[in-house]
């Protein structure tokens, strides 16, 4: 396909998603950003000049088809980058169904439905789906049950999608960052009652570099899983 590469990014309001969107825009790619509502779409457009926006709320997966059907998504996609996420810590004995439903919707069901809706565009371009997972998608500590379950599910989604779409030329990558210096990490520290020092953790720009490495890998190879931890 000629012309700029086309990407759709979720979670571009801050942290890893913002860093990825900025890097893609700086190199001249066409970048679409998913926003949960019209107000957020304006904020994202102001934050990332030159980007385009689509409105759809990952917290309401069943409404994504209706939302995208009333807009004009790109007719092809070189990548779909799932970076949005939410976290609420708590003991299994304390977490309510509302927390479980919200966490699973945003972190798992929303990405699954968005991927389903955009698979035709990805197949057309032999595109790439990237799931920003977490080391909590590999092992889980106490008080991380809801978040960890959503990330284990996201890992399963990615593995199944990779097996199903390989023949179509669609590549699928899961990235498992450890603690990263983002607003979400600041929230986690507040929930843990610990002081937050961003210098201790991975910079969002470093995770962005790993995502771009996967995207830019020649077609004769596919980076399937990538784990990052803070450096020395």
C-alpha positions in Angstrom: 0.0 0.0 0.0 1.3 3.5 -0.9 0.9 6.5 1.3 1.5 7.0 5.0 0.9 4.2 7.4 -2.4 4.4 9.3 -2.7 3.6 13.0 -5.5 3.7 15.6 -4.4 4.2 19.2 -6.4 3.9 22.4 -5.2 5.5 25.6 -3.5 8.4 23.9 -4.5 10.9 26.7 -1.4 10.2 28.8 1.5 7.8 29.5 2.4 5.2 27.0 -0.4 5.9 24.6 0.4 9.6 24.4 4.1 8.8 23.8 3.3 6.3 21.0 0.8 8.7 19.3 3.4 11.5 19.4 6.2 9.3 17.9 4.0 8.1 15.1 2.8 11.7 14.2 6.4 13.0 14.3 7.5 10.5 11.6 4.6 11.4 9.4 2.2 8.6 9.9 -1.6 9.0 9.9 -2.8 8.6 13.5 -6.4 8.1 14.7 -7.1 8.3 18.4 -10.1 6.6 20.2 -11.8 8.9 22.7 -14.6 7.9 25.1 -16.7 11.0 24.3 -16.7 14.2 22.2 -15.1 16.3 25.0 -12.3 13.8 25.3 -11.9 13.8 21.5 -11.3 17.5 21.5 -8.7 17.2 24.3 -6.9 14.5 22.3 -6.9 16.5 19.1 -5.5 19.5 21.0 -2.8 17.4 22.6 -1.8 15.7 19.4 -2.1 18.2 16.5 -2.5 16.5 13.1 -4.3 13.4 14.6 -7.9 12.4 13.9 -10.3 11.1 16.4 -13.1 8.4 16.7 -15.5 8.4 19.6 -16.2 5.1 21.3 -16.2 4.1 25.0 -14.3 0.9 25.8 -16.2 0.7 29.1 -19.3 0.0 27.0 -18.2 -2.7 24.5 -21.7 -3.5 23.3 -22.1 0.1 22.1 -18.9 0.3 20.1 -20.4 -1.1 16.9 -23.2 1.5 17.0 -20.7 4.3 17.8 -18.3 3.4 14.9 -21.2 2.8 12.6 -22.2 6.5 12.9 -18.7 7.7 12.1 -16.2 7.2 9.3 -13.2 5.0 10.5 -10.3 4.6 8.1 -10.9 2.2 5.3 -7.6 0.4 6.1 -5.4 0.1 9.1 -1.7 -0.7 9.4 -1.9 -1.1 13.1 -4.4 -1.2 16.0 -2.6 -0.3 19.3 -4.5 -1.2 22.4 -2.9 0.9 25.2 -5.9 2.2 27.2 -6.4 0.5 30.6 -7.8 0.9 34.1 -6.9 -0.5 37.5 -8.5 -0.8 40.9 -6.7 -2.7 43.6 -8.5 -4.6 46.3 -8.8 -7.9 48.2 -11.0 -10.5 46.5 -13.2 -10.3 49.5 -13.8 -6.6 49.0 -14.0 -6.1 45.2 -17.6 -5.5 44.0 -19.1 -6.7 40.7 -19.0 -3.1 39.5 -15.2 -3.0 39.8 -14.9 -6.4 38.0 -17.3 -5.4 35.2 -15.5 -2.0 34.7 -12.1 -3.6 34.7 -12.9 -6.4 32.4 -14.8 -4.1 30.0 -12.0 -1.6 29.6 -9.1 -4.0 29.7 -10.5 -7.0 27.8 -14.0 -6.9 26.3 -13.5 -3.4 24.8 -10.3 -4.4 23.0 -11.8 -7.6 21.8 -14.8 -5.9 20.3 -12.8 -3.0 18.8 -10.5 -5.6 17.2 -13.5 -7.5 15.8 -14.9 -4.4 14.3 -11.7 -3.3 12.7 -10.4 -6.7 11.5 -11.5 -6.1 7.8 -9.3 -3.0 7.7 -6.4 -4.8 9.3 -6.6 -7.8 6.9 -6.7 -5.4 4.0 -3.4 -3.9 5.0 -1.9 -7.1 6.5 -1.7 -5.0 9.6 -0.6 -5.4 13.1 -2.5 -5.6 16.4 -0.5 -4.6 19.5 -1.8 -5.3 23.0 -0.1 -3.4 25.8 -0.5 -5.9 28.6 1.4 -5.9 31.9 3.6 -8.2 33.9 0.3 -8.8 35.8 -0.7 -10.7 32.7 2.1 -13.2 33.5 1.8 -13.5 37.3 -0.4 -11.8 39.9 0.1 -10.6 43.5 -2.5 -10.2 46.2 -4.9 -7.3 45.7 -4.4 -7.4 41.9 -7.0 -10.0 41.1 -9.4 -8.0 38.9 -6.6 -6.3 37.0 -4.6 -9.5 36.6 -7.6 -11.5 35.4 -8.3 -8.9 32.7 -4.6 -9.0 31.6 -4.5 -12.8 31.6 -7.6 -12.7 29.5 -5.9 -10.1 27.2 -3.0 -12.5 26.8 -5.4 -15.3 25.7 -7.1 -12.9 23.3 -3.9 -12.0 21.7 -2.7 -15.6 21.4 -5.9 -16.8 19.9 -6.1 -13.9 17.5 -2.5 -14.6 16.4 -3.3 -18.2 15.6 -6.5 -17.2 13.7 -5.2 -14.4 11.6 -1.7 -15.6 10.7 -2.9 -16.8 7.4 -4.4 -13.4 6.7 -1.0 -11.7 7.3 -2.1 -9.9 10.4 0.6 -9.8 13.1 -0.2 -9.8 16.8 2.2 -8.6 19.6 1.7 -8.6 23.3 3.9 -6.2 25.3 4.3 -6.8 29.1 5.8 -3.7 30.8 6.5 -3.8 34.4 5.8 -0.6 36.4 5.9 2.4 34.1 6.0 6.1 35.1 2.4 7.0 34.1 -0.6 8.6 35.8 -2.0 5.0 36.3 1.1 4.1 38.2 0.7 7.2 40.4 -2.8 6.0 41.1 -1.6 2.6 42.0 0.9 4.0 44.5 -1.9 6.0 46.1 -3.9 2.9 46.5 -0.9 1.1 47.9 -0.2 4.0 50.3 3.3 4.3 49.0 5.3 7.4 47.8 5.6 7.7 44.1 8.9 8.3 42.4 8.7 8.2 38.6 12.5 7.9 38.3 12.3 4.4 39.7 10.1 3.1 36.8 10.2 2.6 33.1 9.7 5.8 31.1 6.6 5.7 28.8 8.9 6.7 25.9 10.9 3.5 26.4 7.8 1.4 26.1 6.8 3.4 23.0 10.2 2.5 21.5 9.5 -1.2 22.0 6.1 -0.9 20.3 7.6 0.9 17.3 10.3 -1.8 17.1 7.5 -4.5 16.8 5.6 -2.4 14.2 8.7 -1.8 12.1 10.0 -5.3 12.1 10.4 -6.6 8.5 7.6 -8.8 7.2 9.7 -12.0 7.5 9.4 -11.9 11.3 6.8 -11.4 13.9 7.6 -10.2 17.5 4.9 -12.1 19.5 5.7 -11.3 23.1 7.9 -8.7 24.7 8.5 -8.2 28.5 10.1 -5.0 29.9 11.3 -4.3 33.4 13.0 -1.3 34.9 16.7 -1.0 34.1 19.5 -0.8 36.6 
